[in-house]
Amino acid sequence: MSTKSVESNDEELKDEEQQQTDSKKGNEEKRQEQQNDQNLEQDVKSLNNELENQKEKNNELLGQLARLQADFDNFRKRTAKEKRELTKNANADLILNLLPVLDNFELALQNQQDDGFRKGVEMILKQFIDILKKEGLQEIEALNKLFDPTLHEAVMQEEKHDVEKDVVIEVMRKGYLLNDKLLRPSMVKVSK
């Protein structure tokens, strides 16, 4: 064998070894790439799962926020309504205390003969009634109406043949509603 052929064989062997080494390296690189691809896929799946979890949490929090806003709006409306009711009730106490004054004005007008004095008192009474009406006071119409125990207080009964039973025939003291709620019942005489 000649040196050339030995060298050629050596080179072929080296080439084969190199090819095998390269092939092993290539296979190793392919396995490494596949492993990296699998790791990346797992990372992507994990990140997608985390993203979905965060979206669910976000939706839950948005739902809670919407409910809290609705609760707060309801709270605001309720407190505003309660404040209006408190104001009305405070006015009710004041107006209830003013009703005897109104009654006395009306009695004074019934018993007064002097026209000048009468006109002055009528003007004051009208102004007083207008102010009370502006605050929600309204007189209960009772005369010739069917007796209503929720609005009237019967203090007398009288037999009247020309009037149906349980009809108010005389108002002894006027009754009033304040903002459509009974403030003071009418004291009335009722037919038997």
C-alpha positions as CSV (number, residue, x, y, z in Angstrom):
1,M,0.0,0.0,0.0
2,S,1.2,3.2,-0.9
3,T,1.4,6.2,1.3
4,K,-1.1,8.0,-0.8
5,S,-3.6,5.3,-0.4
6,V,-3.0,5.2,3.4
7,E,-3.3,8.9,3.5
8,S,-6.4,8.7,1.4
9,N,-7.8,6.0,3.7
10,D,-6.8,8.1,6.7
11,E,-8.6,11.1,5.2
12,E,-11.6,9.0,4.4
13,L,-11.6,7.7,7.9
14,K,-11.2,11.2,9.2
15,D,-14.0,12.4,6.9
16,E,-16.2,9.6,8.1
17,E,-15.4,10.3,11.7
18,Q,-16.0,14.0,11.0
19,Q,-19.3,13.2,9.4
20,Q,-20.3,11.0,12.3
21,T,-19.3,13.7,14.7
22,D,-21.1,16.2,12.6
23,S,-24.1,13.9,12.5
24,K,-24.0,13.4,16.2
25,K,-23.7,17.1,16.7
26,G,-26.6,17.7,14.3
27,N,-28.7,15.1,16.0
28,E,-27.8,16.7,19.4
29,E,-28.7,20.1,18.0
30,K,-32.0,18.8,16.6
31,R,-32.8,17.2,20.0
32,Q,-31.8,20.4,21.7
33,E,-34.0,22.4,19.3
34,Q,-36.9,20.0,19.9
35,Q,-36.4,20.3,23.6
36,N,-36.3,24.1,23.3
37,D,-39.5,24.1,21.1
38,Q,-41.2,21.9,23.7
39,N,-40.1,24.2,26.5
40,L,-41.3,27.2,24.6
41,E,-44.7,25.5,23.9
42,Q,-45.0,24.8,27.6
43,D,-44.1,28.3,28.4
44,V,-46.7,29.7,25.9
45,K,-49.3,27.3,27.3
46,S,-48.5,28.4,30.9
47,L,-48.6,32.0,29.9
48,N,-51.9,31.6,28.1
49,N,-53.3,29.8,31.2
50,E,-52.1,32.6,33.4
51,L,-53.6,35.2,30.9
52,E,-57.0,33.4,31.1
53,N,-56.8,33.4,34.9
54,Q,-56.0,37.0,35.0
55,K,-58.9,37.8,32.5
56,E,-61.3,35.9,34.8
57,K,-60.0,37.8,37.9
58,N,-60.3,41.0,35.9
59,N,-63.9,40.2,34.9
60,E,-64.8,39.3,38.6
61,L,-63.3,42.6,39.8
62,L,-65.1,44.6,37.1
63,G,-68.4,42.9,38.2
64,Q,-67.6,43.7,41.8
65,L,-66.9,47.3,40.8
66,A,-70.2,47.6,38.9
67,R,-72.1,46.2,41.9
68,L,-70.3,48.6,44.3
69,Q,-71.1,51.5,42.1
70,A,-74.8,50.5,41.9
71,D,-74.8,50.0,45.7
72,F,-73.3,53.5,46.2
73,D,-75.8,55.1,43.8
74,N,-78.6,53.4,45.8
75,F,-77.1,54.5,49.0
76,R,-76.9,58.1,47.8
77,K,-80.5,58.0,46.6
78,R,-81.7,56.5,49.8
79,T,-79.9,59.0,52.0
80,A,-81.2,61.9,49.9
81,K,-84.8,60.5,50.3
82,E,-84.2,60.1,54.0
83,K,-83.0,63.6,54.3
84,R,-86.2,64.9,52.5
85,E,-88.3,62.7,54.8
86,L,-86.5,64.2,57.9
87,T,-87.2,67.7,56.6
88,K,-90.8,66.9,56.0
89,N,-91.1,65.4,59.5
90,A,-89.5,68.4,61.1
91,N,-91.9,70.6,59.2
92,A,-94.8,68.4,60.3
93,D,-94.0,69.0,64.0
94,L,-93.8,72.8,63.4
95,I,-97.0,72.9,61.3
96,L,-98.8,70.8,63.9
97,N,-97.8,73.3,66.5
98,L,-99.1,76.2,64.3
99,L,-102.5,74.6,63.7
100,P,-104.1,75.9,67.0
101,V,-103.0,79.4,65.9
102,L,-104.8,78.8,62.6
103,D,-107.9,77.6,64.5
104,N,-107.8,80.8,66.7
105,F,-107.5,83.0,63.6
106,E,-110.6,81.4,62.1
107,L,-112.5,81.7,65.4
108,A,-111.6,85.3,65.7
109,L,-113.0,86.0,62.3
110,Q,-116.2,84.2,63.1
111,N,-116.8,86.4,66.2
112,Q,-115.5,89.8,64.9
113,Q,-118.0,92.4,63.7
114,D,-115.6,95.3,62.9
115,D,-115.1,95.2,59.1
116,G,-111.6,96.9,59.2
117,F,-110.3,94.6,61.8
118,R,-111.9,91.6,60.0
119,K,-110.3,92.5,56.7
120,G,-106.8,92.8,58.3
121,V,-107.2,89.4,60.1
122,E,-108.5,87.8,56.8
123,M,-105.4,89.1,55.0
124,I,-103.1,87.7,57.7
125,L,-105.0,84.4,57.7
126,K,-104.8,84.1,53.9
127,Q,-101.1,84.7,53.9
128,F,-100.6,82.2,56.8
129,I,-102.6,79.6,54.9
130,D,-100.7,80.2,51.7
131,I,-97.4,79.6,53.4
132,L,-98.7,76.4,55.0
133,K,-100.0,75.2,51.7
134,K,-96.7,75.8,50.1
135,E,-95.2,73.5,52.7
136,G,-97.6,70.7,51.7
137,L,-100.5,71.3,54.1
138,Q,-104.0,70.7,52.7
139,E,-107.3,70.8,54.5
140,I,-109.4,67.6,54.7
141,E,-112.7,68.0,53.0
142,A,-115.1,66.5,55.5
143,L,-118.5,68.2,55.4
144,N,-121.2,66.0,53.6
145,K,-118.6,63.3,53.0
146,L,-118.9,59.7,54.1
147,F,-117.2,59.2,57.5
148,D,-113.7,57.9,57.1
149,P,-112.1,56.7,60.3
150,T,-108.6,57.2,58.8
151,L,-109.3,61.0,58.3
152,H,-112.1,61.8,60.7
153,E,-112.6,61.6,64.4
154,A,-116.3,61.3,65.3
155,V,-117.0,63.2,68.5
156,M,-120.8,63.3,68.2
157,Q,-123.6,61.6,66.4
158,E,-127.0,63.0,65.5
159,E,-130.0,61.5,63.9
160,K,-130.9,63.2,60.6
161,H,-133.6,61.8,58.4
162,D,-132.7,63.7,55.3
163,V,-129.1,62.5,55.4
164,E,-127.6,59.0,54.9
165,K,-126.1,57.2,57.8
166,D,-122.4,57.9,58.6
167,V,-122.2,61.1,56.7
168,V,-120.3,64.1,58.2
169,I,-123.0,66.7,59.0
170,E,-120.8,69.2,60.9
171,V,-117.0,69.9,61.2
172,M,-116.1,70.8,64.8
173,R,-112.4,71.2,64.1
174,K,-110.7,71.1,60.7
175,G,-108.3,68.2,59.9
176,Y,-105.2,68.5,57.7
177,L,-102.9,66.4,55.6
178,L,-99.2,67.2,55.2
179,N,-97.7,65.9,52.0
180,D,-100.6,63.5,51.7
181,K,-100.1,62.0,55.2
182,L,-102.5,62.6,58.0
183,L,-101.3,65.4,60.3
184,R,-104.5,65.9,62.3
185,P,-107.9,64.3,61.9
186,S,-111.1,66.3,61.5
187,M,-113.3,66.3,64.5
188,V,-116.8,65.8,63.2
189,K,-120.4,65.2,64.0
190,V,-121.8,62.2,62.1
191,S,-125.4,61.2,61.1
192,K,-126.9,58.1,62.6
